[in-house]
């Protein structure tokens, strides 16, 4: 499958502050690719490097076969970008801003813009300074999609949107994907990643720790174990538990990723009052990698 974007050993440092280190990603055409991590993990830094808004220290970024360099105006014509924080000309009306933004592109954006304005219920006569966070985000979505880009980057896209508008936004992204477009979707909201993404990369402390299809990630062999015993301390040491969820008196709950038969064999040495082993949901899988 042909890739829309390839990122090779991308590194950006901020002196003593953590940036990103040796990021490697290949994003195939026509999918929604999730980019997941807690705030401060390096999501926005990676995206700003892709957009060439900040200078990388090293590495390569290739979009549709072209390296991202200082003056890649042709490459940027085919990218739609929604930043996590939107800053626009506050004294302009939405209508004037949309018209001004459309002038940047060598194509007619009128039909696409009008369609998005209607679906997102945007009042184009209001000034930018009068807009709520949610309405500002809707304008940002329109700006990102108005020129019918082939590569769409969404950074924390749904913050500020009410639940009904979030659903409409998901439908819009699904339609964009159906047209063969590639969507790079950065988020820390795990349920929406499960809702719309085909594949996901998990970033932690500036490094990629996992790349998986959503289905494969949900089929992981990590389980959640709950044990009640008077020998909690000995059992915890015996099992070499890395990630405790809760621990109180004679009860412990933890994530376990090793061989289940080994777990059963080890706990059989102890007097167990209660034992529960269950599958975990996608949020708990992500938390496992965040820790």
N, C-alpha and C positions, 0 to 999 in steps of 0.2 A: 504494500500500500504506500502511495506517495505521501510524503510529509509536507505539511504546510510550513512548519517551523522546526528547526533543529538548533538546540542549544548545546554547546560543547565547552565543558570546563569553565563555565562562567563564574567569575569571582569579582566581588566588589567589597572592599573594606572601608571602614570609616575610622581609621586609626585604631584606638583602643576599643571602640565600640564594634559590636559584631555586625557583619553584613551578611554576605552569602559566599559560599566556598564550593568551587568545583561542581556547579549545577549542570547536570546533563539531562536533557529532555528531548524526545522526539514526538511530535504531535501530528498524527495522521490527518489527512484532509477529511472533512465531513463528519467530525465527531465533536461531542462536548467533552472537553478535557478539564477535569476538576483539579484545582491547585489549592491544597488544604493545609492549614496550620493555624495555631493560635496567633493572636496579635503579637507582632514583633518577631515572628519566625523567619521573615525574609520574603514574604509574598510580594509586597508592593515594591521592594527593592528590585526583585527579579523583573517585574513588569516594567518598571521605569528604565531598566537597562534595555529591555526589548524595544521600548519606545524611544530609546536614545535620549531620554530626558536627564539621565545622569550617566557619567562616563564609567564604564567598567574598567577594572584593573587588568583583567585578562580574560581570554576565552573568545568564542565565536558565537554569533547569532545569525542564522541564515533563515530568511523568510522567502518562500517560493523560489528558492535557488539563488537568492541575492543576499549578500552579506549586509548586515545593518552597519552603516557607517555614518559619519557626521551629516552628510547631505543626501540622505535617502528619501527624497521627496516622492519619487515614484512608488517606493515601497509603502510609504505612509498613506498614499492615496487609497490603498487597498486594505487599510486597517481601520476598524472602528473601535474606539477606546473609551471606556467609561471608568474614570478614576474613582478611588474610594471617597475622596473629598472633592466636591465640585466648586470651583471658583469661576464665576462668569461676570460679564459686564453688568453691574447692578442697575445702572441707569437706563438700560435698554429694555424695551418690551420683549416678550418672548418672540413675537412675530418678527421684529427687527433682528433679533439675535439669530433666529433660524435662517433668515434670508442672508444675513452676513456670513454665517457659517457655510451655507450652501455655495457661496461664491468661491470657496477655496477649491472646489472640485470641478473637474473638467467633464461634468455630466449634469443632467437635469435631475435635481433632487426633489422636485415639487410633489410628484405623486406619492413617493415613499413617505415624505415628511407629513403630508396631509393625512395619510392613512394612520401613521403612528400617533399624531396629535389627537385624532378621533378615538382611537382605541385606548389611549392612555388618559383621555379626558383632560387635556391640557387647555387652560384658558390662555390663548396666545396674546390677549390684550393686556395682561398684567405685566408689570415690571418685574424684572428678576429679583429686585430687592424685596418685593412683596410676597414672594413664594415661600411656602413652608418647606421643610426638609424633604418631605415626600414629593411635592410638586417639583422641587428643584431636581430631584433624582429622576423624575419622569422626563424632564427637559434634557437631562444628561443622556438618558437612554436614547432619546430621539436624535440627539447630536451624534451619538455613536453609530446609529444605524441608518441615518438619512441618505447616505451616499451608496447604500447597498454594498458594503464591504465584504470581501471574501474571508477575511480573518477578523474575528471579533474578540476583543479582550474586555472582560467584565471584572472589575475589582470591587468586591463587596457590594454587588449591584442592588440587592433588595433592602438594604438598610433604609428605613424611613417609609417604605411602601406598606400600605395596609394589606391585610390578607387577601382581599379580593383583587387588588391590583397586582399583588405578587403572582397570583394564579394567571392573570392576563399576561404578565411578563413572561412566565414560564411557557405559555402557549406561543408567544412571539418567538422565543428562542427555539422552540421545537420546530416552528415553521422555517426559521433561518437554517437550521440544521438540515431539514428536509430538502432545501434548495442546494445542498452540498457545501454549505459554508462551515468553517471551522471555528469553534468557540472555546476560548481559554477562560475558564470560570474560576476566579479566586474567591474563596469564602472561608469563614470559620463556622458557618451554620451547617451542621452535618446532615440534617434531614433533607435539606434542599439539594445537597450534593447527590444523595441517594436518589432523589426525585428526577434529576435531569442529566446527570453525568454518565458517560460510557466508561470512562477511565479516570483514574485519579493518581496524582502524585502527592505524597505527604511530605511536607517540609518541617523540619525541627531545628531550631538554633542555626539557621542558615545552611543546612544540608538536607538533601533529599534522603529520607529514610525508608521510603517504600513507594513503589509504582505498581499499580494493580488495576485490573478490570474490576468494576464495582461488584460483579457477580463473584469473582474469585476472592475478593476481600471479605465478602459476607460468608464465604465458604471456608474461611480460615479455621485452623484447628484450635484456636484459643477458646477456652471454656471458662465459665464462672463457677467457682466452687465455694460452697458454704459448709462449714464444719462446726459442730459443737462438741467440745471435749474439755475435760479438766486438764489436759496436757498440751494446751495451746503453744506454750513457749518451745517445748521439745519438738512438737510437730512442725512448727514454722521453720525451725532450724533444719530439721530432717529434709523437708521438702525444698529448702533453699528458695523460699517464696520471694520473688522480686517485686511484685506489685500487689500490695494489700489494699483492698477497697475499704473495708471497715474491720475494726478489731475491738472487741469489748468483752471484758471478763472472760468467759469460756467460749466465746463465739468468734469466728474469723471468716471473712469473705475475701476472696482474692481471684485474680486472673491467672490461668495456668495454660502454658503453651507447649509443655512437654508431652511425652507419651502417656496416654491415660492408664494403660496397664501398670506402668511404673508408679503412678500416683496411687492406684488401688493397692498395690503390693506394699507400699510404704505406710499408708494409713492403716493397713490391717494389723499393724503391730500395736496400735493404740486402741484404747477403749473409746469408741465414738458414740455419742448420744444421737446426733443427727448428721446426715450427709445429703447434700444436694449438689448435683452437677448439671449445669444447664448451658445451652448455647447463649452467646451474647449477641446483642444487636450492634448495628453499625457504629453507633455513637461510642459504645464501649470499646470497639475495635480501634477507633481513632484515638481514644483516650489512652489506650495501651501504647500507642506510638508517641503520643505527646509526652508521656511521663519521662 
